[in-house]
Every structure is written in C-alpha cells, then in structure tokens.
Amino acid sequence: MSLVDDRPTDRPAAGTKPVFEGRKRPGEQLMLYTFVIVPFLAIIAAVPVAWGWGMSWLDVALLVVFYFLGVGGVTVGFHRLFTHKSFKAARPLRAVLALAGSLAIEGPVIRWVADHRRHHAYSDREGDPHSPWRYGTSAGALAKGFWFAHIGWLFDEEHTNREKYAPDLLADRPIRVISSLFWLWVIVSLGLPALIGGLVTMSWTGALSAFFWGSLVRIFLIHHVTWSINSVCHMVGKRPFASRDKAANFWPLAILSMGESWHNMHHADPTAARHGVLRGQLDISARIIWAFEKLGWATDVRWPKADRLEKLRATA
C-alpha cells in the first residue's frame, strides 16, 4: 500500500464540509519549529549538564509530576474523553483535563481532537495526517514514512477543519475558551516549574535548573513519546485484535504513554475507555478513569466487555 498524499483526491460532495480549513500562519509554523528544536537541543545538553552540576531531587520531582500531568491530560482528556467520548465527565473535570492536556504543548485541545479524529477516519489510508505507510513498503519508503509520521506531519501547511471534525467542542464554550488561550497555557507550562524551583531554592540557579529539567527536557520526552504512538505503534508490535489498519501494541512505551501504546486494541475499538485489556497490560489512564468513576466525576464509561473483545480478536 502506498500513500502518496494525505489529502483526499476528490472534492467534498455538495453540502459537506471540506477536510481543511485554511493554511497555517507563519507564526504558527515558527512556534512549531521552536517547540521541536529547543527541547531537542535541551536533551542533547542534558548529559553534560547533569555531569557538571547534577540533577536535584526537586528537578526530578518537577519533571515527573509535570510529565504525568501533561501526558494524563492528553491521554485521559484530549484522547479518551474529548476525541472518542469514552466516558462523560463533570463540567469541572472536563475543564481540568483540557487544561492539563494543554500543558503538554501539543496544540490547542480542539485542534488536537480534529487532527486525531481525521486520523481515525483515514487510518493508514490516503487522508491519514500521519501514517508511516504513506510512501510505500520498501525500506527507504518506511524510513521516510517513519520520519513523517513521527514529526514531519506537524509541518503540513493546512489545518484540519474543526467544524467538520470537532463541531461538538466548538459548541462547548468553556472548552472553546480554554482552546483559544493555548498561548497562556504554554507560558504556564514552561514557567511554572522554573517558578517553583526558584521559590523552593530561593535562587536563580534552582529556577534555571528546574526550567531545564522540568520544562525543556519534560516537553521533549512528552512530545517524542506521543509522536511514537503515531510512528512506532503503526509499524512495530503485536496485533491481537482485528483492525482495518496497521496499529500495533508496543509494550516498552506502556508506562511512559500511560497505556496509549496498547494501540492495536484502541484502533480495534476506538471508544473503549481501556486500551490495555489483556493480562499484564498496564493502562494507567484507564485506572485514572476508573478512579474518576468511583468518585462520581465520570459516568457512562465505555469499559470493554469480554464478549466484545472475543469478537474483536484477530483470526489470522
């Protein structure tokens, strides 16, 4: 299979909304380059920096806490709640999850959801915004496709049409406001670790160290773990469940991705609240949703059922 372009070749039928809604502005492209390149430079500097003055326990705590806060906001909020409606959440919880996911600096929540819904609509076919199979199946084509799926697709010049793929969120005023204030959450995400580090240590050195580890290195890790779901998990791993695409389970990323790397199950049953359904498959995001349900903050949770899973099992 070869995917030559991620844009559908046919014009939309009369009365339907187009797939794209306009081109990215130069400022948006500049921001993308900044948040890809700067954290990458930070991770390159991490080893000599750690060797030179070390990494304090405060730095470790800030990195871990803000990492899982952002990843959890993306996996539980952006992905399972807002994109796939795997459960319903109380209004305050919806806002908190939208804010937490925004701290991962992966784009405004509504745009993230629109892109991901388009991915599922065309998964590993022409129209998928980030399939690693778009150039073919040869070694060279897959290497090129891997790079595109992992990071290259971010620089596509056209925006996914939010009115087509996320009209429900555009109609949700609190979520629309949070999405429009993404620039503010970027500042908070980058600045808060440094502020905490500076106040706890009462020093500029503590603030700088916290910014390095708790902001830059953290963002690098979050981004590349998330991007690996688009690239690695559509190329490598096991496929115990039948799906129409190449989505696979890749266990090494299970903890860092909070369960998102059980990707084969997710594509076999996208609205399921739990992705790690087999023995030994840790799914931290599902446990968080379970806790929300027990607290009465989440309802109508779409837990996968045994008979449904049996029907989804791959026969070949």
N, C-alpha and C positions, 0 to 999 in steps of 0.2 A: 504494500500500500504506500502511496506517495501523496503527501500533502504539499502542493505547490504554493498555495497561498492560504492565509487564514481568513480571507474574506469570501463570503458566498458569491458565486459567479453570477447568480440570477438576481435581477432587481426584485425587491419585495412586491408582492401582489398588491393590487389596489386596496386601500383601506388598512393595510398592515403597517406597523411602524418599522423603519429601517433598523438595521443592526447597529449602525454607528450614528453618533450624534454630533460630530464635529472633530476638528483636529486639536491636538494638544498645543497649548500656548508655549512660547519659548521659555517662560518662567517655570512651567511645569516640567519641561524637559531638563532644565538646569537643576531643579530640585532633585529629580530622579538621579541624575549623574552624581550630584553631591552626596546623596544618601546611599549610593552604591560604592562610590570610590573612597570617601573619607573613612567609613568603618573598615573598609578593606585595608587601607593604609594603617589604621589603628591596630588591626590584628597582626599585621606584619611587624609592627613595632612592639607588640606585646611581649615577646620573648626577651629582647634586650632590656626593655623597661622593667620587667619582672626581675631580671637578673641584677639590674642596677639598684633598685630600691625596694623591690619586693611588692607583694600584694597583701594588704592588711585584711584582717577578718571582716572589717567594715566593708571593704571593697567586695569581698566575696559575698557578703550578705546582700549588698545592694544589687550586685549582678544577678544573683539567684532570684531574689524577690521580684525585681522589676522584669526579669526574663519571664518567669512563670506568670506574672500578672499580665504581661502583654500577650504571651502565647495563649494563655487561657482565655483572654478576651477575644482573640481571633478564633480559636477552636470552638469554644462553647458559644460565644456571642456571634461574631461575624459569620461563622460557618454553619454550625448546627441550629442556632436559633434563627438568625435573620435570613440566611440563604435557603435553608432546607426546611425550616419550621418543624424541627424535630420535637419541639415542645413549645408550650406557651409560657411566657414569663410575666410576672407582675410588672407594672409600669416602672417602678424604681429600679428593678433588676435589669430591665431592658436598657435603661439609660446607663447604668453602671457597666454593663457588658460592652455597650457601644464605646464608652469612654476608655475602658481597659484595652479593648482591641485597637483603639486609635493610638495608644501608647507604643504599639509595635511599629509604628510609622510604615504601614503598608498601604497607605492611601485612605481617603475618607470611606466610611462604612458603606455608603450607598454605592459608590463606585466599585468597591471591592466585591460587593454582592452581585452587582450587574455583571462584572467580569466572570465571576465564578459560575453564575447561572448560565452564561453563554458557553462556558467550558463544558458544563454537563449537557447542554443542548447539542453540542457537536463533538463530544469527547473522542479524541484521536481520529477525527474525520476533518474534512475541509470545513473550516469555520471555527475550529477549536483555537482559542487565542494562544495556547501554549502547549501544543502536542510535540513531543520529541520525535514523532514519526512523520512529520510534515515533509521531509526531504527524501524519504525512502528508507530502505532497509540495509543498504550496504554499510560497511564500517565507517566510511567517510561521511555518508549521509546521516548516520546515527550520531556521530561525534558532533556534527554541525547542529543536528536536531536537539541533542542534549544541551548544548550551549544556549540555543534559542529558548528551549522550554525552561531552563534554569534562570536565565536573566535577560536574554535578548528581547523577549516578547514585551518586556516592560517599556521599551523604547519605541513600540509601534506608535505611529503618529496619530492614530484615530482613537477616539473614545467609544467604548461600548455604550449603546443607547440606554440610558437609565429608565426612560419612560417605557421602553419595551421590556426590559428585564427586571426592573425593580420599582414598578409603579406603586406597590404597597408601601414601600419605605418612603417614597417621595410624598405620599399622602399622610405619613406619620410625622406630625410637626416636631415633636421632641427629637426624634432621630434625624430629621432633616436639619435641624439646628445644630446638633452635635456634628453631623457630617460637614456642614458648611464651615464649622470652626476648627477644621482639621489643623490649620496652621498653628492654632493655640495649643493643641494637644502635642504637636511636635516640639514646641518650646518647653512645655511641661515635661515631656518625656526626656528631653536632653538636659534640662536644667535642674530638675528635682533631685536626681542623685548627687549632683555637684553641691547643691544647696545643703542637703542632708550631711554629706561628707564634710563640708566646711563648718557647719554648725556643731557637729559632734566632735570634731578635732580642733575646732577654733583655729583653723589655719588654712591658708591658700593652698598649701601642699596637699592637705587632705581633700580639699574641694577638687583640685586638679586630678588627683588620683582616682577619686570617685567618679569624676566625669569620664576619665579614660576607660575604666573598667565597667562602671555601672551604666554608662551611656553608649560610648562608641563600640566597645567590644560586645556589649549586650546586643546592640542593634545588628551588628554583623552576624552574630550567632542566630538571632531570631530570623533574620532575612534568609540566610542560607539553609536553615532547617525547613522553613516554609517553602522556599523555592525547590528544595529537594523532593517535596511531595509532588510537585509538577513534573520534575525531570526524572529522578531516580525511581520513584514509585510508579512511573508509567513505562519503565524499562526493565527493572530488576526485581525479582522476588517471586513469591508463590501466589497462585491464583486458585484457591479452593472453591470459590464461588463463581458462577457464570455471570459475566457482564459483556456488554457489546464492545468493550474497548480493551486496552492493554493494562489497565490499573492492576497493581500487584501489592501484596503485603511485604513490607521490608522491616523486619524486626529491629535492626540496630537503631532505628530512629524512634522507636515506640515511646520511650520516656521523654526525650527532648521535644518530640512533637505532641506529647500528651495524648497519644492514641491515634493521631491522624495518619500514621504510616500503615495502619491496617486498611490500606486504600482499596484493595480489591473488594472487601465487604462493603465499603462505603459506596463504590460505584455499582455494586450489585443491588444495593438497597439504599439509595441516597438519603431518604428521610429518616432512617433509623438513628436513634439517639446514641446507640453504642456501636462502635466500629470493631473493637476487639471482642469478638464473640466466641472464639474458640479457647480451649483450655490453655492457660498460660499467657494469654494475650492481654497485657496490662493496658487499660484505657483510662487514664487519669481524668480526661474530660467527661467521660460517662459517669465516673464516680462523683464528680462535681455536680452534674445534672441530677444524679440520684440524691445528693445532699440537699440541693435546692428543692427537690420534690418533697423530701421528708419535712423540710421547714415550711412547706406550703407556698414557696415562692415560684415554683414551676408546676404546671399542670399539663394534662393531656400529653404526657411524654410517650413518644413512639418507641417503646422498647421492642427489640426484635424478638419474635416468638419462635419456638422450636420448630413448629410445622412449616413456618415461612422459611427458616434457614435451610431446612431439608429440601425444600423445593428449589432453593437457590444454588444448592451445591452443584459444582461442575461435574458433568458426567464423563468428560474425557480427560 
